[in-house]
Amino acid sequence: MKNINDIKSLILILEPDKKWKYKMEEEQSWSDFTTLPDFLIENLESNDFKSPFPVQTAVISHFFSTNNDLAIGFPTGSGKTLSYLIPLISKLCNRVVQKLRALIVVPNRELAIQVFNTASLLIKGSKIAMGILSTNYFVGNKKESPDILIATALGLSSYLVEQDEKLLCNVEHIILDEGDAILEQPLENWLDHVNNSLMSSSLPEKFCVPIETAPPKNRKIRKILCSATLSRNSKQSEDFQMDSPLLLVASDKSRYVVPLGITEEFSIMERSHKPAVLLAYTKRFKFLLCFVSTSKRCVSLASIMRKLNPELNVIEFAAAASFTQKQKALDSAENSQSRLIIATDSLARGVDLPFLDAVVNFDVPTSTRTYVHRMGRTARGKNTGVCITMLLENELVLFRDIVTKIDGSAPVQNNINLRGDINKFYNDVTKGFDNLKVRKAPNTKKIAEDETDTE
């Protein structure tokens, strides 16, 4: 691994005050990329991906013009998933023998399914095969390896240890999507299992002719690291063992950037008034995602909101819920005419909910990174959205500390008129909710140490 001075850097400047205007001289089309096959361009355009976003232009261009590993640090909703899927599919579409050549690792099963569904739209008309691997969950043909495998870190590690330690012996591309979350997962030695599998021989053990069985020395395993909060220092790329990564980021000021199209608001209120304020927001917005800090608060707040407005479709998405329950909740959200989704931070990463009008931080986020990922659930692609944070008086200092670390953040205070919403019925319904514990913010000093941006 090279030291930090060897990391090459390409800074694409983001101008938060100008809606969807990166420093690009003119808008490009998919046909401008001669490396993209015709079937892929047709699939992109038929699925309403009319033209490339800036991150896609940057990644596709440098994927084919260089051999460097790529570290992609663009905001949520900016199109990072397509940015690595498009060159991967272009690279593999002419393969002759089907075998596992590309591995995409994600932090959870929900995101794995989302990436799989997106990729399935793009490979129509090609011979590329895909699969999903998660704990106790597999999609694909088990009799043959897919060309592209999407796996959770835990599911992949378990499979390599228990089933097939040579699964990755032919892999040429590895992508970590939401890389910072994956590298921080408490999975002992999972990257060691991956590296051992990469360097294993594809020949069966019973083949005993004394020849060199290790992969050829000129085999290049290209790595791509994606995150909306990519560290500007070498820590994450070192953990992933990247070789002279080319850094593609949206800002030269901070690792945290406000996604384009988002308007930020905050309101200061009494703790007991929060459910009434949320009720007021359900009248202002049709599709809302509300974040709370614990699963118990998620369940209790959902019950309160149903009683305050029985006609409101309230959906719970708690971290403790099973995969089936979570998938049912998301399917219900997609089919509903109006909705309020109440969730823990298990829904703050990667999952695409394009119908959302606004995100509400019912409980103040405990870090800048959490705040950025929460607000990135709205304003996906080139859409607009609102991020609202409910604050107690004593949380204002923490909130200011959070937003000052974000390039382009400028939240505006907005006070809600609760006349008519606070009455005896409301007080009876919300009784006891205030006693449910809120996850406390970590030590302020530790936040500063964790989020310091060292070049």
N, C-alpha and C positions, 0 to 999 in steps of 0.2 A: 504493500500500500504506500502510495506517495504521501509526502507530508502536505500540510494545508497550502503551502506556497505553490504546490504543483497543480492545484485545482484550477481549471480554466473556468472563466465566468463570462456568461452572456447575459446582460441585464436588459430586460424588456420593460421599459418604464410604464407604469400604470398611472393614469391621470384620473383620480377618483371623482373629480368635479365635472368630468366630461363623460357622459353616458356612452359606454362601450367604445371608447376611443383610445386604443393603444397607439404607441408610436409606430404606425404603419402608413406608408405612403398611399397605398390603394388596397381595396378589398380584393382578395384572391378568390378563385373558384377551384373546385377539386380537379378540374381538367388541366390546371396549371402544373400539377404534379405529374410528370411523365412516368414516375415510378408506380403509380396506382393503376391496377388493372381495371378494365372496363366494367366488369361485373360489380366491383366494389363501388365505383363512382355511381353506377345505377342504383345500388342498394342505399347509398347515402342519400341521394336525392329523392328516392321514392319514400324514404322514412323521414322526410322533412329536415334533413341535415343539408341545407341548401348551399352553404359555403363554410369554409373552415374558420374556426375561432383563432385568435392569435396564438394560444398555447399549442394548438394543433399544427399551425403553420410552422412554428419554431421547432417542435419535436420531429415532425415528418422530415423537414429540411435537413436537420442535423443527424437524424437517424441514418439517412442514406448518404450524406456527404462526409460523414466521419465514422470512425470505429470506436469513439469514446463511449464510456458508460454515461448515462444521463441522469441528472438529479433535477426533478421538476417541482418547483415551488410556486404554484399558482393558486388563487383562491378557490374555494368550493364553488361548484356550479360553472366553472370556466371551461369545462370540456376536457379534463385530463384523461378520463377513461377512453374516449375516442382517440386521444392523441397517441396512446400506445397501441391500441387495438388496430388502428388503420395500418401503420407500418408493419406490424406483426403479420397480419393477414396478407399484405402485399408480398412479404418476404416468403411466406410458406405456401402460397397458393399454387406454385409450380412444382411442389415436391413430388417425387416419384414413389418412394416407399413411405408408408404411414408409420410413424413412430413419434414418441413424445419429444418435441423440439422446443416448446415454449411453456414456461410455468408462470402463472400469475398467482401471487399470494395475497390474500385479503384478511382483515382481522375477524370477520364474522360471516356466518352462513347467509344472512340477508344480503350482504354486499356481493357475495359470491354468486348468488342467484341473479342479482341485478346485472352484474358484469356478463354473466352467461347469456341472459336474455338479450342484452345489447349486441353482443358478439354474434348471436344467432341470426340477428337481422342482417348483419354485414357479410356473412359467409354464404348466403344463398347464391346458388349458381356455381359454387366452387366444390372441390372434393375435400375440403378441410373438415376434420372431425374434432369435436370438443367434448370435454367432460368436466364434472364438478366433483371435488373430493372434500368431504367434511366429516366430522365425527359421526359415525353411524349413518352416513348419508352419501350416496354416490349416484351420479347421473352420467350415463354413457354406456359404451359397450365394454363390459369387463373382460371380454376375450381378447381385446386388442387395445393398445395404447392410443389415446387421442393425439392429434397434432398439438393441441393447446389444452392444458389442464389448469382449471381455476380451483385453488385449494385454500382452506383456512390453515393458519400456521399450526394449530393444534391437530387438526385432522391429518395434515401432511406428515407431521412428526410421528404421530402414532402409526400411520401406514408404513413409513420407512422402517420403523423399529419392529413392527409386528408382522408385516406382510411381505414387503419387497424392498430390500435395502438398495437395489440397483435400479429403482424406478427412473432415476434422473440421469442415467448414464449417457443419454444422447441429447440432453437438453442444451440448447444454444442460447436461449434468452430467458432471463428471470426478471420479473417485475414485482416490486412490492408496492401495492396500492394502499394508501394510508400508512406509509412506511413507518412513521414515527410511532404509531399505535402498535404495529406489529413488533417492532424491535423492543418495545417496552413491555410486551406481554411476559408474564412470569412463567415462561416455558423453558425448562432447563435444557440447555444444549441443543435446541431445535435447529439452529443454524449449523451446528457441527454435523448433525445427521444429514442435513441438506448437502453440505460440502463433501461429506464422505460418499454420498450417493452420486454426486456429480463426477467424482473422480474414480468411480468404480468401473469395472470392465463389463461390457455387454455380453461377453462370452460366458457360457454356463460353467459352473465350478467343476463339473465332471470332465470338461475339456482340458486335458492335461499335457498337451503338446507344449514344450518349453519355448514359447514365443512371448514377445512383449504384449501384454493384455491391457495395459493402461491406455487411456485416451491419448490420441496423438498430441504431441507437444504444441502444435500450431492451432489446436482447437481453441476458439475464442468463445467464451461464455459472456455474453453481453448483459449488463445489468441496468435496470431502470428503477429509480426510486421516486415515488410520487407522494406528495403531502401538501395540504393547504397551509401547513405551518412548518415548512421545511427549515431546519436549522441552517444558519449561514456559516457555521463552523464545520469542522470535518468529523464530528462525533458520529453522526448517523451514517455517513458514507464509510467511515472506518469500521463500524459495527457490521455493515453489509459487505465489507471487504471489496469496495469499488476501486477501480483502477483509473486514476486521473479523470474523475467525472466532470462532464461539462455541466455547469450549473445554469439552469434556465429559471429565472425568478421574475415575479411581477413588480418588484420594488427594490430599489437600492437603498431604502431607508430602514426597513424592518422586515422580519420574517413574517409578520402579521399584516394582512391587507384586507380592507373592507371589500367584499365582492361587489362588483359593479351592479348598479340597479337597486341597491339597498338604501333605504332611509332609516336612520336610527332615532329612536325616541326613548325617553325614560320618564317615569312618574314616581313621585315620593308620596307615601301614604302610610296609614296605620296598618299594622299586621292584620287586624280583624276585618279590614275593608278589602283585602286582596281578592277574595272570591267575587265580591260585588263588582270590582273593577274588571275582572276577567269576563263577567257576564256582560258588562258594557262593551267590551271589545268584541264579543260574539255578535253584537248587533251592528258593529262597525265593519267587521270582516266576515266573509262567507266561509273561508277555509282557514282555520287556525291550528297551529302547533304550539302547545304550551309545555315548557320544560319545568319539572320539579326535581328535587335533589335525591329523593328516595322512593322506593317502590311503594311503601306504605302511604306516603303522601300522594302518590299517583292514584292509587285505588280510592283513597278517601276523597280527594278533590273531584274525581270523576263522579262519585256518588252524590256529592254536594251539587255539582253542576246539573246533574240529571233532575234533582229535586227543584232547583231554582228555575229550570226551564225544561219541562218534560218533553217538549217538542224538539229539543236540540239533540242531534246525533253525537253522543260523546263516546270516544274510543280510547281505551287504555292500551298503553304500550310500555309495560314495566320490564325491567331487566330480568326479574325473577320468572317471567312468563316463559312457557315452553315455546319451541320453534313453531309448532302448529298454531298455538294461540297468537303468536306475533304475526304469522303469515295471514291468518284469518282477519286480524285487526287491520292490516294493510290492504287486503282485498276489499274489506268493508269500506275502508276510507276511499278507495278508488271509485266505488260504485255509488257512493252517497251523494246526494244533491247538496247538502251542507254538512259541515262537520267541525268538531273540536277534538283534536287528538291531544291527549295528555300523556307525556312520556318522560322517562328518565333519560340520562345521557347515552343510553344504549342506542338511541335513535339519532344521536348527534353526528354520527360518522358515516359518510359515504352514501347512505340510502337516499335515493332520488325521489322526492315528492313534488313533482312539477306543478301540482294544482294549488299549492299553498299561497295565500295572500300575505300572511304574516306569521312571525315567530314571536312568542311571548315568553320571556324569562320570568316565570312566577317566583322562583327562587333565584337569587342572584348567582351567576356562575362564579366558581371559585378560582378561576384563572383566565388569563387572556386567551389561551389556546381553546379552552372550553367555550368561551364567548364567541370566538371566530367560527368554530365548527357548528355551534347552535344556529347562528344567524345565517350560515351558509345553506340551511335547509330550504330557504326561500330565495327568490330571485335567481332561479336556475337558468342556465343558458343566457338568453338576452331578455328575460322577463324582469319585472320589477317586484319589489317586496318591501315589507316593513319589519324591523326588529325592535321590539318594545321590551324594556326591562322595568320590572316593578321593584322599587327600592324602599326600604325603611330608612329613616333619617340617619341611623348609625351605619348604613351600608354605602353611603354616598362616597366616602373617602376610598373604599375598596373599588368601587365602580370607576371612579376617576383614574385610579392607578391602573386598572385594566385597559381602559380605552386610550390612555396616553401612549401605550406601547404599539398601537395599531395605526399603520399608515392610512390616512384618509378617513379616520373615524371622527365624527362630529355629531354626537347625539344631541337632540333638542328636547328640552323638558316640555312635557305635555300633561296637564292636569285634567282629570276626568270629573265631570259633574255627576255625583251619585244620588242626586235628589230622586226619591221614589224607589231606589234600589235597596236602601237600608231600612228595614222595618222589622217587626216582631217575627214574621215568618222567616226572613233572612237570618236573623240571630239564632233562631231555633235550629235551622238547617245546618249552620256552620259551627254549632256548639261542639267544642272539644277538638276541632281541627288544629287550633293554634298550639295545642299541646304536643302535636307530632313533631319530632325533632327534624331540624334542617341540617343538612350536611354543612359543617363549618369550613370556612376558607382556611387553607394551610397558613403557616407562619409567613408573614409579609416578607421577611428576609429571605426565606426559602424560595418564594415565588420569584423574587428578583434574581436569585442565583440561577434558578432553572431557566429563566426566560431571557437572560442577558444575551445579547446578540454580538458575539465576538466574530470579527472578520477572519 
